[in-house]
Amino acid sequence: MLEVKINNKKQTISIKSKDIKHMLSEREDFVSVQDISKDIKEDSIMAFDCQLDDSMFSVEEINELLEELGEEATVEEFQILFEDVRAFVKDITDEIESDLREQYLNDDIRCFFNVYSIDETFTDFKLVFVISFKDISIASLTSLTELIGKKQLNGDSKFYS
């Protein structure tokens, strides 16, 4: 568990990663959430290894499309499916970021994600979800999130142990 202290418009607040994990776990979007904040060793940044709930997507539609495409499926067609997943997760990310900014009265809070694993049936989606509680550029947050995603894909994920 990581604890971050931030200043909002009224006072200094202490935020615990276990509380953020609980908030993420309560969402219908995620089946499982693991707190990996201690592993990244970044000040005022929390990270979570998440498994997306596949019921948020019409897996039947995806499977029908994959059957129709058969062996003729191109990389571009799979890229379209992946982009749909990314757009969905981006909407979730924006919603969570907005909720956290409102809850903690702090506009420095930024969220980003990296989908690091999707199985071949498009039913198992794993991603890292990163929340910064300090002023950070989106480029830096993006780079950090991508590095964490690669680390999880290369064996650090709790889902693979």
C-alpha atoms as a printed R data frame, in Angstrom:
    type eleno elety resid chain resno       x       y       z
1   ATOM     1    CA   MET     A     1   0.000   0.000   0.000
2   ATOM     2    CA   LEU     A     2   1.170   3.488  -0.844
3   ATOM     3    CA   GLU     A     3   0.065   6.673   0.871
4   ATOM     4    CA   VAL     A     4   0.110  10.009  -0.938
5   ATOM     5    CA   LYS     A     5  -0.412  13.432   0.588
6   ATOM     6    CA   ILE     A     6  -1.892  16.142  -1.606
7   ATOM     7    CA   ASN     A     7  -2.994  19.694  -1.056
8   ATOM     8    CA   ASN     A     8  -6.442  20.539  -2.224
9   ATOM     9    CA   LYS     A     9  -8.148  23.899  -2.101
10  ATOM    10    CA   LYS     A    10  -8.876  23.517   1.610
11  ATOM    11    CA   GLN     A    11  -6.318  21.252   3.308
12  ATOM    12    CA   THR     A    12  -3.725  18.493   3.035
13  ATOM    13    CA   ILE     A    13  -5.294  15.107   2.372
14  ATOM    14    CA   SER     A    14  -3.856  11.631   2.752
15  ATOM    15    CA   ILE     A    15  -4.865   9.150   0.039
16  ATOM    16    CA   LYS     A    16  -4.133   5.448   0.404
17  ATOM    17    CA   SER     A    17  -3.736   3.157  -2.566
18  ATOM    18    CA   LYS     A    18  -5.873   0.542  -0.806
19  ATOM    19    CA   ASP     A    19  -8.768   3.034  -0.872
20  ATOM    20    CA   ILE     A    20  -8.259   3.701  -4.581
21  ATOM    21    CA   LYS     A    21  -8.031  -0.066  -5.192
22  ATOM    22    CA   HIS     A    22 -11.335  -0.497  -3.375
23  ATOM    23    CA   MET     A    23 -12.931   2.263  -5.461
24  ATOM    24    CA   LEU     A    24 -11.702   0.660  -8.701
25  ATOM    25    CA   SER     A    25 -12.829  -2.799  -7.548
26  ATOM    26    CA   GLU     A    26 -16.331  -1.470  -6.921
27  ATOM    27    CA   ARG     A    27 -16.673  -0.446 -10.560
28  ATOM    28    CA   GLU     A    28 -18.486  -2.804 -12.901
29  ATOM    29    CA   ASP     A    29 -15.722  -2.330 -15.477
30  ATOM    30    CA   PHE     A    30 -13.109  -4.374 -13.607
31  ATOM    31    CA   VAL     A    31 -13.197  -8.040 -12.593
32  ATOM    32    CA   SER     A    32  -9.980  -7.813 -10.598
33  ATOM    33    CA   VAL     A    33  -7.682  -5.032  -9.383
34  ATOM    34    CA   GLN     A    34  -4.206  -5.519  -7.889
35  ATOM    35    CA   ASP     A    35  -2.315  -2.670  -6.212
36  ATOM    36    CA   ILE     A    36   1.206  -2.518  -7.679
37  ATOM    37    CA   SER     A    37   2.008   0.997  -6.445
38  ATOM    38    CA   LYS     A    38   4.911  -0.112  -4.226
39  ATOM    39    CA   ASP     A    39   6.537  -1.907  -7.157
40  ATOM    40    CA   ILE     A    40   6.904   1.206  -9.300
41  ATOM    41    CA   LYS     A    41   8.690   3.323  -6.671
42  ATOM    42    CA   GLU     A    42   7.351   6.635  -7.950
43  ATOM    43    CA   ASP     A    43   6.493   9.483  -5.606
44  ATOM    44    CA   SER     A    44   2.806  10.494  -5.655
45  ATOM    45    CA   ILE     A    45   1.915   7.948  -8.334
46  ATOM    46    CA   MET     A    46  -0.227   4.862  -7.837
47  ATOM    47    CA   ALA     A    47  -0.486   1.924 -10.218
48  ATOM    48    CA   PHE     A    48  -2.949  -0.926 -10.489
49  ATOM    49    CA   ASP     A    49  -2.907  -4.141 -12.504
50  ATOM    50    CA   CYS     A    50  -6.495  -4.590 -13.684
51  ATOM    51    CA   GLN     A    51  -8.525  -7.167 -15.520
52  ATOM    52    CA   LEU     A    52 -11.345  -5.684 -17.560
53  ATOM    53    CA   ASP     A    53 -14.783  -7.263 -17.347
54  ATOM    54    CA   ASP     A    54 -15.372  -8.829 -20.755
55  ATOM    55    CA   SER     A    55 -19.135  -8.510 -20.353
56  ATOM    56    CA   MET     A    56 -18.693  -4.797 -21.074
57  ATOM    57    CA   PHE     A    57 -18.172  -5.815 -24.694
58  ATOM    58    CA   SER     A    58 -20.404  -7.864 -26.907
59  ATOM    59    CA   VAL     A    59 -18.092 -10.850 -27.139
60  ATOM    60    CA   GLU     A    60 -20.665 -12.589 -29.331
61  ATOM    61    CA   GLU     A    61 -20.432  -9.774 -31.871
62  ATOM    62    CA   ILE     A    62 -16.645  -9.921 -31.795
63  ATOM    63    CA   ASN     A    63 -16.679 -13.708 -32.222
64  ATOM    64    CA   GLU     A    64 -19.158 -13.434 -35.111
65  ATOM    65    CA   LEU     A    65 -16.949 -10.848 -36.760
66  ATOM    66    CA   LEU     A    66 -13.863 -13.024 -36.269
67  ATOM    67    CA   GLU     A    67 -15.718 -16.009 -37.781
68  ATOM    68    CA   GLU     A    68 -16.776 -13.908 -40.763
69  ATOM    69    CA   LEU     A    69 -13.236 -12.680 -41.270
70  ATOM    70    CA   GLY     A    70 -11.797 -16.176 -40.831
71  ATOM    71    CA   GLU     A    71  -8.313 -16.601 -42.185
72  ATOM    72    CA   GLU     A    72  -8.794 -13.470 -44.241
73  ATOM    73    CA   ALA     A    73  -8.665 -11.264 -41.150
74  ATOM    74    CA   THR     A    74  -6.062  -8.575 -41.573
75  ATOM    75    CA   VAL     A    75  -3.975  -6.818 -39.003
76  ATOM    76    CA   GLU     A    76  -6.018  -3.686 -39.696
77  ATOM    77    CA   GLU     A    77  -9.276  -5.441 -38.790
78  ATOM    78    CA   PHE     A    78  -7.842  -6.674 -35.500
79  ATOM    79    CA   GLN     A    79  -6.491  -3.175 -34.913
80  ATOM    80    CA   ILE     A    80 -10.053  -1.818 -35.196
81  ATOM    81    CA   LEU     A    81 -11.213  -4.224 -32.472
82  ATOM    82    CA   PHE     A    82  -8.271  -3.218 -30.296
83  ATOM    83    CA   GLU     A    83  -9.022   0.471 -30.842
84  ATOM    84    CA   ASP     A    84 -12.619  -0.126 -29.694
85  ATOM    85    CA   VAL     A    85 -11.275  -1.602 -26.452
86  ATOM    86    CA   ARG     A    86  -8.881   1.333 -26.042
87  ATOM    87    CA   ALA     A    87 -11.694   3.855 -26.628
88  ATOM    88    CA   PHE     A    88 -13.825   2.125 -23.993
89  ATOM    89    CA   VAL     A    89 -10.976   2.128 -21.458
90  ATOM    90    CA   LYS     A    90 -10.176   5.773 -22.306
91  ATOM    91    CA   ASP     A    91 -13.762   6.698 -21.406
92  ATOM    92    CA   ILE     A    92 -13.424   4.827 -18.099
93  ATOM    93    CA   THR     A    93 -10.117   6.581 -17.431
94  ATOM    94    CA   ASP     A    94 -11.570  10.031 -18.108
95  ATOM    95    CA   GLU     A    95 -14.536   9.284 -15.849
96  ATOM    96    CA   ILE     A    96 -12.324   8.092 -12.976
97  ATOM    97    CA   GLU     A    97  -9.989  11.075 -13.381
98  ATOM    98    CA   SER     A    98 -12.939  13.465 -13.235
99  ATOM    99    CA   ASP     A    99 -14.371  11.705 -10.172
100 ATOM   100    CA   LEU     A   100 -11.018  11.823  -8.335
101 ATOM   101    CA   ARG     A   101 -10.471  15.508  -9.164
102 ATOM   102    CA   GLU     A   102 -13.932  16.299  -7.857
103 ATOM   103    CA   GLN     A   103 -13.587  14.131  -4.751
104 ATOM   104    CA   TYR     A   104 -10.160  15.465  -3.741
105 ATOM   105    CA   LEU     A   105 -10.584  19.006  -5.131
106 ATOM   106    CA   ASN     A   106  -7.273  18.785  -6.974
107 ATOM   107    CA   ASP     A   107  -6.769  19.453 -10.689
108 ATOM   108    CA   ASP     A   108  -3.249  17.924 -10.754
109 ATOM   109    CA   ILE     A   109  -4.698  14.404 -10.634
110 ATOM   110    CA   ARG     A   110  -4.141  12.603 -13.931
111 ATOM   111    CA   CYS     A   111  -4.986   9.054 -14.965
112 ATOM   112    CA   PHE     A   112  -3.654   6.950 -17.786
113 ATOM   113    CA   PHE     A   113  -3.817   3.300 -18.836
114 ATOM   114    CA   ASN     A   114  -2.001   0.764 -20.957
115 ATOM   115    CA   VAL     A   115  -3.707  -2.363 -22.264
116 ATOM   116    CA   TYR     A   116  -0.862  -4.872 -22.108
117 ATOM   117    CA   SER     A   117  -2.637  -8.144 -22.854
118 ATOM   118    CA   ILE     A   118  -5.658  -9.271 -24.846
119 ATOM   119    CA   ASP     A   119  -6.163 -12.942 -25.542
120 ATOM   120    CA   GLU     A   120  -6.945 -14.224 -29.029
121 ATOM   121    CA   THR     A   121 -10.668 -14.539 -28.276
122 ATOM   122    CA   PHE     A   122 -10.952 -10.923 -27.112
123 ATOM   123    CA   THR     A   123 -12.367 -12.059 -23.761
124 ATOM   124    CA   ASP     A   124  -9.399 -11.481 -21.435
125 ATOM   125    CA   PHE     A   125  -8.236  -7.875 -21.200
126 ATOM   126    CA   LYS     A   126  -5.432  -6.859 -18.836
127 ATOM   127    CA   LEU     A   127  -4.256  -3.314 -18.306
128 ATOM   128    CA   VAL     A   128  -2.283  -1.115 -15.990
129 ATOM   129    CA   PHE     A   129  -4.116   1.880 -14.608
130 ATOM   130    CA   VAL     A   130  -1.887   4.689 -13.329
131 ATOM   131    CA   ILE     A   131  -2.933   7.689 -11.257
132 ATOM   132    CA   SER     A   132  -0.647  10.655 -10.663
133 ATOM   133    CA   PHE     A   133  -1.377  12.956  -7.756
134 ATOM   134    CA   LYS     A   134   1.297  15.472  -8.755
135 ATOM   135    CA   ASP     A   135   1.785  17.883 -11.618
136 ATOM   136    CA   ILE     A   136   3.133  15.697 -14.439
137 ATOM   137    CA   SER     A   137   3.119  16.035 -18.203
138 ATOM   138    CA   ILE     A   138   0.924  13.637 -20.129
139 ATOM   139    CA   ALA     A   139   4.022  12.528 -22.078
140 ATOM   140    CA   SER     A   140   5.808  11.517 -18.863
141 ATOM   141    CA   LEU     A   141   2.724   9.759 -17.520
142 ATOM   142    CA   THR     A   142   2.254   7.961 -20.848
143 ATOM   143    CA   SER     A   143   5.883   6.770 -20.868
144 ATOM   144    CA   LEU     A   144   5.681   5.571 -17.276
145 ATOM   145    CA   THR     A   145   2.415   3.737 -17.937
146 ATOM   146    CA   GLU     A   146   3.830   2.031 -21.029
147 ATOM   147    CA   LEU     A   147   6.913   0.904 -19.066
148 ATOM   148    CA   ILE     A   148   4.733  -0.531 -16.302
149 ATOM   149    CA   GLY     A   149   2.594  -2.307 -18.920
150 ATOM   150    CA   LYS     A   150   5.691  -3.895 -20.481
151 ATOM   151    CA   LYS     A   151   6.903  -4.959 -17.051
152 ATOM   152    CA   GLN     A   152   3.541  -6.599 -16.304
153 ATOM   153    CA   LEU     A   153   3.498  -8.330 -19.694
154 ATOM   154    CA   ASN     A   154   7.001  -9.668 -19.067
155 ATOM   155    CA   GLY     A   155   5.943 -11.562 -15.983
156 ATOM   156    CA   ASP     A   156   5.305  -9.214 -13.083
157 ATOM   157    CA   SER     A   157   1.535  -9.415 -13.400
158 ATOM   158    CA   LYS     A   158  -0.265 -11.047 -10.481
159 ATOM   159    CA   PHE     A   159  -2.645 -12.574 -13.039
160 ATOM   160    CA   TYR     A   160   0.122 -14.821 -14.368
161 ATOM   161    CA   SER     A   161   1.547 -16.053 -11.073
